Amino acid sequence: MIVSAIEAVDFESVLLSVAGNDPFACRIISLYNSYNAELAFVDYWLVNADVTNECKGAIARNGTNFIVYLSDDSVNEEVSAFIRVAGASSVLCDDKFELDLYGGTSVSGFVLERSEPVEDDDNVDFGVPDIKAVYDLLVKCTDDNFTPPAFDEFYVDVNHKIRHNAIRIASINSNDGLAAVAMTVAESSNAAVLGAVACDPEYRKHCYGSAVVRHLTNALIDEGKTVYLHRAENANANFYANLGFKEIGRWKEYYFGG
């Protein structure tokens, strides 16, 4: 049974009680705390057992992009059928739960986790950068695994989520702009998902990328949050392993339409 968050009692607490520390649940909760369930472009649902009404999973929609948290007790046939008729252009979920979504393409990669701090770099000055400067660096570092959205869309979303304490950004400055940046793309009370890590090609031999990731993740861990990362299949394996991240599973994202 799929129940709207508007009808559910305490959506966030119910989901946390079932999911615990989970990167997909973290993404859903972070979006839920950023954008009210009554807004037209978002929706949130609990996936409940028919008989007991106990929560077994959750779904979030942001425009036509969906995030799914599933558990071993979820009825995945019901979730698949629901998403098939919901007009999704993309669906992000745990790769171990096979969804029957018909057609489209998919990409997958590794879910990484770190819950213990590592030694920080005391000789580097860290800051909180301007959003436009972050965007400019991301554009400069665009590759096959990440292409930034349009600036207006990026600015509005990031600015809104920062004001709602749903994400944060750390940076290292150079003489002519940003040398490196790392940001969370989602945060809940017990977890965070790291994303949008970039280092100016001119500064990659200075270890600034590693430094800013250590700084941000240590701050999150000091707050009692487990830090997750969705790494692309063939990207940056040694970089994140050297920073103490461990592979704990795989993610999959389905794409539909143009």
N, C-alpha and C positions, 0 to 999 in steps of 0.2 A: 504494500500500500504506500503510495507516494503522497505526502502531505505538505501543503504549502507552509512556509515559515510564518506567514501571516496568521495561520490557524494553529500553529504549534505553540506550545508553552516553553518559553526560554530556549530558543533554538540553539544558541551558543553553548549553554551549559549541557544540554542534552548531547550535542555532538561531541563536546570535549569528554564527557563521561564514557562515551563509547570508543572514540578514536584514540584518546590519550595523545601521545606525541606522534603525529602523522603529517607529512608534508602536504598531502592533498586536502586534509581537513583544515590545516593551517591556512591554505590559500582560500578555502571557502569562508572560514571565519573572518579572515582579514578583509575580504571583499564585503562580507555582511556588515562588518563594523564601519566600513567606508561609505557604503551606499545603502540607504534605507530600503527595506524590502518593498515599500509601496511605490518606489520609483519605477517608471515604465520600462527602463532598459535593463533592469536586473530582476532576477527571481531566485528564490532559494527554496529547496524542498528537503524534507527528511524522508528517507526510505525506511518504512516501518514494517514490522512483521504483521501479517493480517490478523492473527489470533491474539497475540499478546500486546500489540501496538508498540513494542519495544523498537527503538531506533537501531537499524542495521547498516545505515549508510546515509549519504547526503549528496545533493546535486546543487550546483550554482550556475546561473546563466548571467553573463555580462554581454549584452548585445546578442550576438549569435555564437559566442564562445562559451563552452561549457567546461566545468571542472567537476569531477566525480570522485567522491570518496566511497570505497566499497570495503566491506568486511567479509570474512569467510562465511557469514550467515546471510549475506545479501542475496536477494533473488535477482540474479543478473539478467534473466530473460525479461523481467518486468522493466528493469532500468533500460535495457536495450530498446524495447518497444517504445518506451516513453521518449527517449532521445530521438528515435527515428522520426517521430511525428512533430518534434519540437522545433525543427528548422535550424539545426546546428550547422555551423560552418567549420567548427573545430571542437574536439572533445579531448581533454587531458585526464588521464587516469593512471592507476597502477597497472603495469603490464601483466601482472600475474592473474588479473581478472579479465578474461576474454569477453569483449562485448560484440554482439552480433548487430552491426550497424549498417551493413549493406553498402558496397561500393566505396568510393573514395580511396584515399591513400593514407599511409601512416608513417611516422618516424618514431624511433625509440632511443633510449639511452639509459644511463645509470643514475640511480638515486644515491647521493652521498650524504653522510651524516658526520657531524662532529659535536661532541658534548663536553669535551675537556679543553681547557685553555692551553695555549702554547705561548712560548716566550715572545713578548712584544718587542718592537724596536723603539727604544727610548730616544734615539737620535733623529727621529723623523717628526716633523710637525704636521699633524693631521688637522683637517678642517671640515666644515660643512659647506659644500660648494653651491654656487648659483645653478639653478636647473638648466638654464640655457647653456652654460659651460659644460655641464654633464652631457647634455644632448650632443653638443658639438664633438666631444671626445668619442662618444659612442658611434657617431657617424664616421669619424676618422678611423675607427677600429672595426667597421662593418666587415663581416666575412660570411662564408656559406652557412654558418650556424646561427647567425643573428643579424637581422636587418631592423633598424629602429623604425617605429611608426612615424607618421607625419608629426612635425614639431608641435603643432597646436594640440593635437590629441595627447601627445606625451606630456606636455606641460600641464594641461588641465588635470589629467589623471594623477600625475606625480604630486603636484601641488596640493590637490585635494587629499590624497592619502597621507602625505606628510602632516597636514593639519589635523588629521584624525588619528595620528600615531600608529598608522598601519604599515608604514615603511620608513626607512631612514637611509641617509647617504653619508659616506665618509670619503675624504679625498686627500691627496697629497698635491700641493701646488708646485709648479715650476716657475721659472722667471717670466715665462710668456703664456701662462695658462695652467691648466690641469695636467699633471704628470700621470696620475692614476686615480681611479674611482672604483668604489664598490658600493652596491646598494642592496637592500632587501627588497624583494618584490611582494612579500607578504609577511605579516607577523600576527601571532596570537599570543595569549598569555603564557604559553609554555613552549612555543616553537617559532622559528623564523625560516624563511626560504631566501637564500642568497641568489642574486642574479645581477646582470648588467655589470660585470667586472670588466674593466678596460684599463689599458695602460698605453700611453702615447708611444708609438714605435721608437721614437727618439730616446726614450727613457727605459726601455725594457731590460737593459743590462745593469740597471741600478737596483733591481729587486723591489721596485716600488709597488708593483702589482701584488707581490706576496705580502709586503708590509701592510698595505691598506686592507687586504683580506684578513690578515691576522688581527689587526686593530679592531675592525668591525665585528668579527666573530667573537673575539674575546669579550667585547662589551656586551654582546647578546648573551653569551654563556654566563657572564657575571650576574645577569638578571634572571638566571635559571632557565634559559631557553635553549632547547636543542636546535642546532643549526643544520638545515638541509640545503642541498643543491641538486638541481637537475642538470647533469652533465651530458653533452652530446656524445654520441657513440664513439667517435674517434678524435675527441678534442680534449686537450689539457689534462690528460690522465696523471702524468707525473707532477704537474703543477699542484694539483689539489691533494695528491697523495703526500707530497712533501709538506703540506700544510696540516696534515693530520686527519684529513677526511677519509672515511671508510665507505666502501660500496655496501649498501644494504638491500638493494633491489633494483628494479628497472621501472622507468616510466614509458608511457606510450601516448602519442597525440595523433588523433585521427583528423583528417582534413576532407572536406566535401565541397563540391562546387568549384568555381574558378579560383 
